[in-house]
Amino acid sequence: MNSQQVIIHVRFAPNGRVIQISERPAKLTPNQWFDVLNARASSAYRALARGRGIFQLSRTAIEAFKQETARPG
């Protein structure tokens, strides 16, 4: 099992919208990907200064979330 830890960086606009987030699947907007991660792994999120934040997750978890979002429906 791959337990490599990955840090997903998030940048917010002054109005709170996500303007940049790493590891994002192409079919999702930055806000949609943030919502997926926040719904499934909110405890892994840390707010930072100046409109930024990070999720620290295993590669396995990130790949599972990406697979879930790839399902039609």
C-alpha positions in Angstrom: 0.0 0.0 0.0 1.3 3.4 -0.9 1.3 5.6 2.2 3.2 8.6 0.6 1.9 11.8 2.1 0.8 14.5 -0.3 0.2 18.2 0.5 -2.6 19.8 -1.5 -2.3 23.5 -1.6 -5.3 25.7 -1.8 -5.5 29.5 -2.6 -8.6 31.5 -2.0 -9.8 34.8 -3.6 -10.8 37.6 -1.1 -14.5 36.5 -1.6 -13.7 33.0 -0.4 -13.8 31.2 -3.8 -11.0 28.7 -4.5 -8.8 30.1 -7.3 -6.1 27.4 -7.2 -5.9 23.9 -5.8 -3.4 21.1 -6.6 -4.1 17.5 -7.6 -7.4 18.7 -9.2 -9.1 16.4 -11.7 -9.6 18.1 -15.0 -13.4 17.8 -15.0 -13.8 19.6 -11.6 -13.6 23.3 -10.9 -11.3 24.4 -8.1 -14.4 24.9 -5.8 -15.8 21.5 -6.7 -12.5 19.7 -5.8 -12.2 21.6 -2.6 -15.8 20.6 -1.7 -14.9 16.9 -2.4 -11.9 17.1 -0.2 -13.6 19.1 2.5 -16.6 16.6 2.6 -14.4 13.5 2.8 -11.2 14.7 4.7 -12.0 17.9 6.5 -9.9 16.8 9.5 -6.8 16.8 7.1 -7.3 20.5 6.3 -5.3 23.3 7.9 -5.9 27.0 7.2 -2.9 29.2 6.6 -2.4 32.9 6.5 -3.1 35.1 3.5 -6.0 33.2 1.9 -4.2 29.8 1.8 -4.7 26.4 3.2 -3.5 22.8 2.8 -4.8 19.3 2.9 -2.3 16.6 4.0 -3.5 13.2 2.8 -2.1 9.9 1.6 -1.6 9.4 -2.1 -4.0 6.4 -1.7 -6.8 8.6 -0.3 -6.4 11.2 -3.0 -6.5 8.6 -5.8 -9.7 7.1 -4.2 -11.4 10.6 -4.1 -10.4 11.1 -7.8 -11.9 7.7 -8.7 -15.1 8.6 -6.9 -15.4 11.9 -8.9 -14.8 10.1 -12.2 -17.9 7.9 -11.8 -20.8 9.0 -13.9 -23.8 10.1 -12.0 
